[in-house]
Amino acid sequence: MAKVKKNVIIEGLSGRIGNLVFKQYGDKTVVCKWPEHDPGRVPTPGEAHQRGRIKEAAVMAKSVLETEDGQAYYQAARKRLGKHSAYHMAVYDFFGVP
């Protein structure tokens, strides 16, 4: 993974180009290698369970952030802890991460 600094061509870019993935984290641009996936691989029971928990966390975070109280609470927590977004804070909360 590489961080892009002061490059007007790549700054703000997001998405995939060839085998490179450009991501935005706040005001930073990060470049990663496109992951290699085996389409025939079957997830282990533990992986399947964890994916289910992540889906539950996403549903919870989206539903909480649709309310004004939830949005205000997680925005304040995000600012206080310096996290990326209120959505991330709600997901962290689902998993019990302080």
N, CA, C and O atoms as CSV, one atom per row, in Angstrom:
chain,resi,resn,atom,element,x,y,z
A,1,MET,N,N,0.855,-1.164,0.000
A,1,MET,CA,C,0.000,0.000,0.000
A,1,MET,C,C,0.902,1.228,0.000
A,1,MET,O,O,1.927,1.268,0.680
A,2,ALA,N,N,0.501,2.217,-0.770
A,2,ALA,CA,C,1.253,3.470,-0.849
A,2,ALA,C,C,0.316,4.638,-0.602
A,2,ALA,O,O,-0.863,4.594,-0.955
A,3,LYS,N,N,0.860,5.686,0.012
A,3,LYS,CA,C,0.098,6.913,0.222
A,3,LYS,C,C,0.577,7.939,-0.792
A,3,LYS,O,O,1.778,8.085,-1.017
A,4,VAL,N,N,-0.356,8.641,-1.396
A,4,VAL,CA,C,-0.044,9.640,-2.414
A,4,VAL,C,C,0.029,11.007,-1.750
A,4,VAL,O,O,-0.869,11.398,-1.005
A,5,LYS,N,N,1.114,11.733,-2.031
A,5,LYS,CA,C,1.274,13.075,-1.470
A,5,LYS,C,C,1.547,14.064,-2.595
A,5,LYS,O,O,2.461,13.867,-3.396
A,6,LYS,N,N,0.760,15.116,-2.651
A,6,LYS,CA,C,0.956,16.242,-3.559
A,6,LYS,C,C,1.120,15.814,-5.021
A,6,LYS,O,O,2.052,16.255,-5.694
A,7,ASN,N,N,0.228,14.967,-5.508
A,7,ASN,CA,C,0.225,14.561,-6.902
A,7,ASN,C,C,-1.117,14.988,-7.486
A,7,ASN,O,O,-2.140,14.362,-7.208
A,8,VAL,N,N,-1.122,16.040,-8.285
A,8,VAL,CA,C,-2.374,16.609,-8.783
A,8,VAL,C,C,-3.120,15.661,-9.713
A,8,VAL,O,O,-4.334,15.793,-9.872
A,9,ILE,N,N,-2.435,14.722,-10.323
A,9,ILE,CA,C,-3.093,13.786,-11.241
A,9,ILE,C,C,-3.854,12.712,-10.463
A,9,ILE,O,O,-4.975,12.362,-10.831
A,10,ILE,N,N,-3.266,12.197,-9.410
A,10,ILE,CA,C,-3.847,11.084,-8.668
A,10,ILE,C,C,-4.663,11.547,-7.470
A,10,ILE,O,O,-5.542,10.813,-7.015
A,11,GLU,N,N,-4.406,12.723,-6.951
A,11,GLU,CA,C,-5.099,13.214,-5.765
A,11,GLU,C,C,-6.615,13.233,-5.991
A,11,GLU,O,O,-7.093,13.808,-6.969
A,12,GLY,N,N,-7.354,12.611,-5.097
A,12,GLY,CA,C,-8.809,12.561,-5.199
A,12,GLY,C,C,-9.332,11.422,-6.060
A,12,GLY,O,O,-10.544,11.217,-6.133
A,13,LEU,N,N,-8.453,10.680,-6.710
A,13,LEU,CA,C,-8.858,9.568,-7.569
A,13,LEU,C,C,-9.307,8.390,-6.711
A,13,LEU,O,O,-8.705,8.112,-5.675
A,14,SER,N,N,-10.354,7.701,-7.134
A,14,SER,CA,C,-10.763,6.480,-6.449
A,14,SER,C,C,-11.267,5.489,-7.479
A,14,SER,O,O,-11.836,5.861,-8.505
A,15,GLY,N,N,-11.045,4.218,-7.180
A,15,GLY,CA,C,-11.472,3.162,-8.088
A,15,GLY,C,C,-10.303,2.309,-8.530
A,15,GLY,O,O,-9.201,2.413,-7.993
A,16,ARG,N,N,-10.555,1.468,-9.510
A,16,ARG,CA,C,-9.553,0.523,-9.989
A,16,ARG,C,C,-9.052,0.933,-11.361
A,16,ARG,O,O,-9.831,1.285,-12.246
A,17,ILE,N,N,-7.741,0.880,-11.522
A,17,ILE,CA,C,-7.097,1.059,-12.822
A,17,ILE,C,C,-6.107,-0.086,-12.962
A,17,ILE,O,O,-5.092,-0.131,-12.267
A,18,GLY,N,N,-6.410,-1.010,-13.868
A,18,GLY,CA,C,-5.544,-2.175,-14.025
A,18,GLY,C,C,-5.507,-2.979,-12.741
A,18,GLY,O,O,-6.547,-3.388,-12.224
A,19,ASN,N,N,-4.296,-3.207,-12.222
A,19,ASN,CA,C,-4.136,-3.954,-10.978
A,19,ASN,C,C,-3.943,-3.046,-9.771
A,19,ASN,O,O,-3.512,-3.505,-8.713
A,20,LEU,N,N,-4.258,-1.762,-9.919
A,20,LEU,CA,C,-4.133,-0.814,-8.817
A,20,LEU,C,C,-5.510,-0.353,-8.359
A,20,LEU,O,O,-6.417,-0.167,-9.171
A,21,VAL,N,N,-5.657,-0.171,-7.050
A,21,VAL,CA,C,-6.901,0.326,-6.470
A,21,VAL,C,C,-6.580,1.627,-5.743
A,21,VAL,O,O,-5.684,1.672,-4.900
A,22,PHE,N,N,-7.316,2.682,-6.075
A,22,PHE,CA,C,-7.143,3.987,-5.445
A,22,PHE,C,C,-8.301,4.188,-4.477
A,22,PHE,O,O,-9.467,4.058,-4.849
A,23,LYS,N,N,-7.960,4.510,-3.213
A,23,LYS,CA,C,-8.976,4.683,-2.171
A,23,LYS,C,C,-8.809,6.048,-1.526
A,23,LYS,O,O,-7.714,6.611,-1.492
A,24,GLN,N,N,-9.919,6.567,-1.015
A,24,GLN,CA,C,-9.908,7.846,-0.310
A,24,GLN,C,C,-10.201,7.601,1.161
A,24,GLN,O,O,-11.203,6.977,1.508
A,25,TYR,N,N,-9.326,8.092,2.017
A,25,TYR,CA,C,-9.523,8.063,3.464
A,25,TYR,C,C,-9.386,9.491,3.956
A,25,TYR,O,O,-8.278,9.995,4.145
A,26,GLY,N,N,-10.527,10.139,4.160
A,26,GLY,CA,C,-10.489,11.549,4.542
A,26,GLY,C,C,-9.905,12.365,3.407
A,26,GLY,O,O,-10.446,12.365,2.301
A,27,ASP,N,N,-8.814,13.055,3.662
A,27,ASP,CA,C,-8.164,13.858,2.626
A,27,ASP,C,C,-6.942,13.157,2.049
A,27,ASP,O,O,-6.130,13.791,1.376
A,28,LYS,N,N,-6.796,11.845,2.303
A,28,LYS,CA,C,-5.636,11.094,1.834
A,28,LYS,C,C,-6.034,10.143,0.711
A,28,LYS,O,O,-7.120,9.564,0.733
A,29,THR,N,N,-5.157,9.987,-0.261
A,29,THR,CA,C,-5.340,9.016,-1.331
A,29,THR,C,C,-4.376,7.868,-1.080
A,29,THR,O,O,-3.184,8.093,-0.869
A,30,VAL,N,N,-4.882,6.637,-1.101
A,30,VAL,CA,C,-4.070,5.453,-0.855
A,30,VAL,C,C,-4.154,4.558,-2.083
A,30,VAL,O,O,-5.228,4.381,-2.658
A,31,VAL,N,N,-3.004,3.990,-2.488
A,31,VAL,CA,C,-2.938,3.104,-3.643
A,31,VAL,C,C,-2.586,1.703,-3.150
A,31,VAL,O,O,-1.615,1.524,-2.415
A,32,CYS,N,N,-3.383,0.706,-3.560
A,32,CYS,CA,C,-3.163,-0.680,-3.164
A,32,CYS,C,C,-3.161,-1.568,-4.405
A,32,CYS,O,O,-3.640,-1.176,-5.469
A,33,LYS,N,N,-2.620,-2.755,-4.248
A,33,LYS,CA,C,-2.657,-3.761,-5.300
A,33,LYS,C,C,-4.044,-4.403,-5.312
A,33,LYS,O,O,-4.615,-4.665,-4.253
A,34,TRP,N,N,-4.588,-4.657,-6.503
A,34,TRP,CA,C,-5.874,-5.335,-6.628
A,34,TRP,C,C,-5.725,-6.736,-6.036
A,34,TRP,O,O,-4.791,-7.450,-6.401
A,35,PRO,N,N,-6.623,-7.151,-5.129
A,35,PRO,CA,C,-6.482,-8.464,-4.497
A,35,PRO,C,C,-6.766,-9.597,-5.477
A,35,PRO,O,O,-7.585,-9.468,-6.388
A,36,GLU,N,N,-6.072,-10.702,-5.266
A,36,GLU,CA,C,-6.295,-11.888,-6.087
A,36,GLU,C,C,-7.307,-12.773,-5.369
A,36,GLU,O,O,-7.131,-13.094,-4.194
A,37,HIS,N,N,-8.359,-13.164,-6.069
A,37,HIS,CA,C,-9.408,-13.992,-5.486
A,37,HIS,C,C,-9.509,-15.299,-6.257
A,37,HIS,O,O,-9.383,-15.322,-7.481
A,38,ASP,N,N,-9.739,-16.386,-5.529
A,38,ASP,CA,C,-10.001,-17.681,-6.135
A,38,ASP,C,C,-11.512,-17.857,-6.182
A,38,ASP,O,O,-12.135,-18.087,-5.146
A,39,PRO,N,N,-12.122,-17.752,-7.381
A,39,PRO,CA,C,-13.586,-17.812,-7.459
A,39,PRO,C,C,-14.172,-19.147,-6.996
A,39,PRO,O,O,-15.346,-19.203,-6.631
A,40,GLY,N,N,-13.384,-20.217,-7.003
A,40,GLY,CA,C,-13.895,-21.519,-6.597
A,40,GLY,C,C,-13.732,-21.811,-5.114
A,40,GLY,O,O,-14.179,-22.855,-4.638
A,41,ARG,N,N,-13.103,-20.912,-4.381
A,41,ARG,CA,C,-12.839,-21.138,-2.961
A,41,ARG,C,C,-14.122,-21.003,-2.147
A,41,ARG,O,O,-14.871,-20.038,-2.300
A,42,VAL,N,N,-14.360,-21.974,-1.291
A,42,VAL,CA,C,-15.534,-21.960,-0.415
A,42,VAL,C,C,-15.097,-21.404,0.942
A,42,VAL,O,O,-14.109,-21.875,1.505
A,43,PRO,N,N,-15.816,-20.409,1.477
A,43,PRO,CA,C,-15.422,-19.857,2.775
A,43,PRO,C,C,-15.576,-20.883,3.899
A,43,PRO,O,O,-16.461,-21.738,3.863
A,44,THR,N,N,-14.702,-20.777,4.890
A,44,THR,CA,C,-14.798,-21.655,6.054
A,44,THR,C,C,-16.033,-21.266,6.867
A,44,THR,O,O,-16.565,-20.170,6.688
A,45,PRO,N,N,-16.493,-22.144,7.752
A,45,PRO,CA,C,-17.643,-21.780,8.594
A,45,PRO,C,C,-17.391,-20.510,9.409
A,45,PRO,O,O,-18.303,-19.702,9.587
A,46,GLY,N,N,-16.177,-20.329,9.899
A,46,GLY,CA,C,-15.851,-19.120,10.659
A,46,GLY,C,C,-15.931,-17.870,9.802
A,46,GLY,O,O,-16.434,-16.836,10.243
A,47,GLU,N,N,-15.428,-17.968,8.562
A,47,GLU,CA,C,-15.502,-16.827,7.643
A,47,GLU,C,C,-16.953,-16.496,7.303
A,47,GLU,O,O,-17.336,-15.326,7.267
A,48,ALA,N,N,-17.750,-17.520,7.055
A,48,ALA,CA,C,-19.167,-17.298,6.731
A,48,ALA,C,C,-19.888,-16.656,7.915
A,48,ALA,O,O,-20.712,-15.760,7.730
A,49,HIS,N,N,-19.580,-17.110,9.126
A,49,HIS,CA,C,-20.195,-16.525,10.325
A,49,HIS,C,C,-19.808,-15.057,10.459
A,49,HIS,O,O,-20.659,-14.210,10.729
A,50,GLN,N,N,-18.521,-14.756,10.269
A,50,GLN,CA,C,-18.060,-13.374,10.418
A,50,GLN,C,C,-18.662,-12.475,9.343
A,50,GLN,O,O,-18.997,-11.325,9.627
A,51,ARG,N,N,-18.804,-12.965,8.130
A,51,ARG,CA,C,-19.444,-12.173,7.068
A,51,ARG,C,C,-20.887,-11.852,7.431
A,51,ARG,O,O,-21.381,-10.759,7.154
A,52,GLY,N,N,-21.554,-12.813,8.053
A,52,GLY,CA,C,-22.922,-12.566,8.513
A,52,GLY,C,C,-22.969,-11.478,9.573
A,52,GLY,O,O,-23.864,-10.632,9.561
A,53,ARG,N,N,-22.003,-11.497,10.494
A,53,ARG,CA,C,-21.940,-10.461,11.533
A,53,ARG,C,C,-21.658,-9.095,10.918
A,53,ARG,O,O,-22.208,-8.089,11.365
A,54,ILE,N,N,-20.809,-9.052,9.899
A,54,ILE,CA,C,-20.502,-7.780,9.239
A,54,ILE,C,C,-21.751,-7.239,8.545
A,54,ILE,O,O,-22.007,-6.036,8.576
A,55,LYS,N,N,-22.529,-8.126,7.919
A,55,LYS,CA,C,-23.784,-7.693,7.298
A,55,LYS,C,C,-24.743,-7.133,8.345
A,55,LYS,O,O,-25.400,-6.119,8.110
A,56,GLU,N,N,-24.823,-7.794,9.503
A,56,GLU,CA,C,-25.674,-7.294,10.590
A,56,GLU,C,C,-25.205,-5.920,11.052
A,56,GLU,O,O,-26.021,-5.034,11.307
A,57,ALA,N,N,-23.887,-5.743,11.158
A,57,ALA,CA,C,-23.332,-4.455,11.588
A,57,ALA,C,C,-23.676,-3.365,10.589
A,57,ALA,O,O,-24.003,-2.245,10.981
A,58,ALA,N,N,-23.605,-3.682,9.298
A,58,ALA,CA,C,-23.922,-2.694,8.265
A,58,ALA,C,C,-25.391,-2.290,8.329
A,58,ALA,O,O,-25.719,-1.109,8.217
A,59,VAL,N,N,-26.270,-3.263,8.507
A,59,VAL,CA,C,-27.704,-2.968,8.604
A,59,VAL,C,C,-27.978,-2.099,9.824
A,59,VAL,O,O,-28.726,-1.124,9.743
A,60,MET,N,N,-27.368,-2.456,10.964
A,60,MET,CA,C,-27.560,-1.676,12.188
A,60,MET,C,C,-27.045,-0.252,12.005
A,60,MET,O,O,-27.730,0.706,12.362
A,61,ALA,N,N,-25.844,-0.108,11.450
A,61,ALA,CA,C,-25.252,1.219,11.282
A,61,ALA,C,C,-26.112,2.091,10.373
A,61,ALA,O,O,-26.351,3.259,10.678
A,62,LYS,N,N,-26.572,1.533,9.271
A,62,LYS,CA,C,-27.398,2.315,8.347
A,62,LYS,C,C,-28.718,2.730,8.989
A,62,LYS,O,O,-29.165,3.864,8.817
A,63,SER,N,N,-29.343,1.812,9.730
A,63,SER,CA,C,-30.628,2.154,10.346
A,63,SER,C,C,-30.461,3.185,11.458
A,63,SER,O,O,-31.300,4.074,11.595
A,64,VAL,N,N,-29.398,3.087,12.254
A,64,VAL,CA,C,-29.164,4.057,13.329
A,64,VAL,C,C,-28.859,5.431,12.747
A,64,VAL,O,O,-29.321,6.445,13.272
A,65,LEU,N,N,-28.085,5.472,11.665
A,65,LEU,CA,C,-27.691,6.755,11.085
A,65,LEU,C,C,-28.823,7.431,10.315
A,65,LEU,O,O,-28.691,8.590,9.920
A,66,GLU,N,N,-29.926,6.729,10.097
A,66,GLU,CA,C,-31.089,7.353,9.463
A,66,GLU,C,C,-31.865,8.218,10.447
A,66,GLU,O,O,-32.690,9.034,10.035
A,67,THR,N,N,-31.611,8.050,11.745
A,67,THR,CA,C,-32.275,8.872,12.757
A,67,THR,C,C,-31.404,10.082,13.084
A,67,THR,O,O,-30.177,10.007,13.009
A,68,GLU,N,N,-32.031,11.182,13.443
A,68,GLU,CA,C,-31.280,12.397,13.774
A,68,GLU,C,C,-30.430,12.198,15.025
A,68,GLU,O,O,-29.285,12.646,15.077
A,69,ASP,N,N,-30.986,11.527,16.030
A,69,ASP,CA,C,-30.239,11.294,17.265
A,69,ASP,C,C,-29.013,10.419,17.012
A,69,ASP,O,O,-27.922,10.702,17.509
A,70,GLY,N,N,-29.204,9.357,16.236
A,70,GLY,CA,C,-28.089,8.464,15.921
A,70,GLY,C,C,-27.010,9.171,15.127
A,70,GLY,O,O,-25.820,9.007,15.396
A,71,GLN,N,N,-27.431,9.961,14.143
A,71,GLN,CA,C,-26.476,10.715,13.323
A,71,GLN,C,C,-25.669,11.681,14.191
A,71,GLN,O,O,-24.448,11.766,14.054
A,72,ALA,N,N,-26.344,12.407,15.079
A,72,ALA,CA,C,-25.660,13.373,15.949
A,72,ALA,C,C,-24.690,12.666,16.896
A,72,ALA,O,O,-23.568,13.129,17.101
A,73,TYR,N,N,-25.126,11.547,17.470
A,73,TYR,CA,C,-24.285,10.811,18.420
A,73,TYR,C,C,-23.006,10.313,17.751
A,73,TYR,O,O,-21.910,10.522,18.270
A,74,TYR,N,N,-23.145,9.655,16.601
A,74,TYR,CA,C,-21.978,9.066,15.954
A,74,TYR,C,C,-21.096,10.112,15.271
A,74,TYR,O,O,-19.889,9.903,15.150
A,75,GLN,N,N,-21.667,11.228,14.824
A,75,GLN,CA,C,-20.836,12.317,14.289
A,75,GLN,C,C,-19.976,12.907,15.401
A,75,GLN,O,O,-18.796,13.188,15.193
A,76,ALA,N,N,-20.564,13.094,16.582
A,76,ALA,CA,C,-19.803,13.620,17.719
A,76,ALA,C,C,-18.698,12.645,18.126
A,76,ALA,O,O,-17.576,13.058,18.420
A,77,ALA,N,N,-19.021,11.349,18.142
A,77,ALA,CA,C,-18.020,10.339,18.495
A,77,ALA,C,C,-16.903,10.307,17.457
A,77,ALA,O,O,-15.730,10.166,17.807
A,78,ARG,N,N,-17.263,10.436,16.187
A,78,ARG,CA,C,-16.268,10.431,15.115
A,78,ARG,C,C,-15.292,11.588,15.286
A,78,ARG,O,O,-14.078,11.407,15.185
A,79,LYS,N,N,-15.826,12.775,15.546
A,79,LYS,CA,C,-14.968,13.953,15.714
A,79,LYS,C,C,-14.086,13.817,16.951
A,79,LYS,O,O,-12.908,14.173,16.928
A,80,ARG,N,N,-14.666,13.302,18.027
A,80,ARG,CA,C,-13.921,13.167,19.277
A,80,ARG,C,C,-12.767,12.172,19.138
A,80,ARG,O,O,-11.684,12.399,19.676
A,81,LEU,N,N,-12.996,11.072,18.417
A,81,LEU,CA,C,-11.984,10.027,18.301
A,81,LEU,C,C,-11.158,10.120,17.023
A,81,LEU,O,O,-10.197,9.368,16.855
A,82,GLY,N,N,-11.517,11.031,16.120
A,82,GLY,CA,C,-10.750,11.209,14.887
A,82,GLY,C,C,-10.893,10.064,13.902
A,82,GLY,O,O,-9.949,9.749,13.178
A,83,LYS,N,N,-12.060,9.439,13.864
A,83,LYS,CA,C,-12.293,8.337,12.923
A,83,LYS,C,C,-12.760,8.886,11.579
A,83,LYS,O,O,-13.010,10.082,11.433
A,84,HIS,N,N,-12.872,7.982,10.591
A,84,HIS,CA,C,-13.198,8.384,9.229
A,84,HIS,C,C,-14.636,8.840,9.042
A,84,HIS,O,O,-14.885,9.840,8.369
A,85,SER,N,N,-15.583,8.122,9.628
A,85,SER,CA,C,-16.982,8.482,9.394
A,85,SER,C,C,-17.862,8.016,10.546
A,85,SER,O,O,-17.469,7.177,11.356
A,86,ALA,N,N,-19.059,8.583,10.596
A,86,ALA,CA,C,-20.037,8.171,11.600
A,86,ALA,C,C,-20.442,6.715,11.358
A,86,ALA,O,O,-20.705,5.979,12.309
A,87,TYR,N,N,-20.493,6.297,10.097
A,87,TYR,CA,C,-20.824,4.912,9.755
A,87,TYR,C,C,-19.811,3.961,10.392
A,87,TYR,O,O,-20.193,2.955,10.991
A,88,HIS,N,N,-18.512,4.281,10.260
A,88,HIS,CA,C,-17.483,3.437,10.867
A,88,HIS,C,C,-17.658,3.361,12.382
A,88,HIS,O,O,-17.488,2.298,12.979
A,89,MET,N,N,-17.997,4.483,12.995
A,89,MET,CA,C,-18.196,4.503,14.441
A,89,MET,C,C,-19.355,3.589,14.838
A,89,MET,O,O,-19.268,2.883,15.843
A,90,ALA,N,N,-20.428,3.597,14.067
A,90,ALA,CA,C,-21.575,2.738,14.371
A,90,ALA,C,C,-21.208,1.264,14.207
A,90,ALA,O,O,-21.643,0.424,14.995
A,91,VAL,N,N,-20.415,0.949,13.194
A,91,VAL,CA,C,-19.968,-0.435,13.000
A,91,VAL,C,C,-19.063,-0.850,14.155
A,91,VAL,O,O,-19.214,-1.947,14.692
A,92,TYR,N,N,-18.119,0.018,14.546
A,92,TYR,CA,C,-17.255,-0.275,15.695
A,92,TYR,C,C,-18.109,-0.552,16.930
A,92,TYR,O,O,-17.825,-1.472,17.697
A,93,ASP,N,N,-19.146,0.243,17.114
A,93,ASP,CA,C,-20.030,0.096,18.263
A,93,ASP,C,C,-20.717,-1.272,18.244
A,93,ASP,O,O,-20.866,-1.903,19.290
A,94,PHE,N,N,-21.132,-1.726,17.073
A,94,PHE,CA,C,-21.775,-3.038,16.944
A,94,PHE,C,C,-20.847,-4.143,17.435
A,94,PHE,O,O,-21.280,-5.075,18.113
A,95,PHE,N,N,-19.565,-4.032,17.087
A,95,PHE,CA,C,-18.593,-5.053,17.463
A,95,PHE,C,C,-18.018,-4.835,18.858
A,95,PHE,O,O,-17.190,-5.621,19.318
A,96,GLY,N,N,-18.451,-3.771,19.534
A,96,GLY,CA,C,-17.992,-3.527,20.892
A,96,GLY,C,C,-16.604,-2.933,20.980
A,96,GLY,O,O,-15.964,-3.018,22.028
A,97,VAL,N,N,-16.115,-2.322,19.885
A,97,VAL,CA,C,-14.796,-1.694,19.884
A,97,VAL,C,C,-14.926,-0.319,20.519
A,97,VAL,O,O,-15.764,0.480,20.100
A,98,PRO,N,N,-14.097,-0.030,21.536
A,98,PRO,CA,C,-14.209,1.290,22.183
A,98,PRO,C,C,-13.731,2.424,21.301
A,98,PRO,O,O,-13.767,3.584,21.713
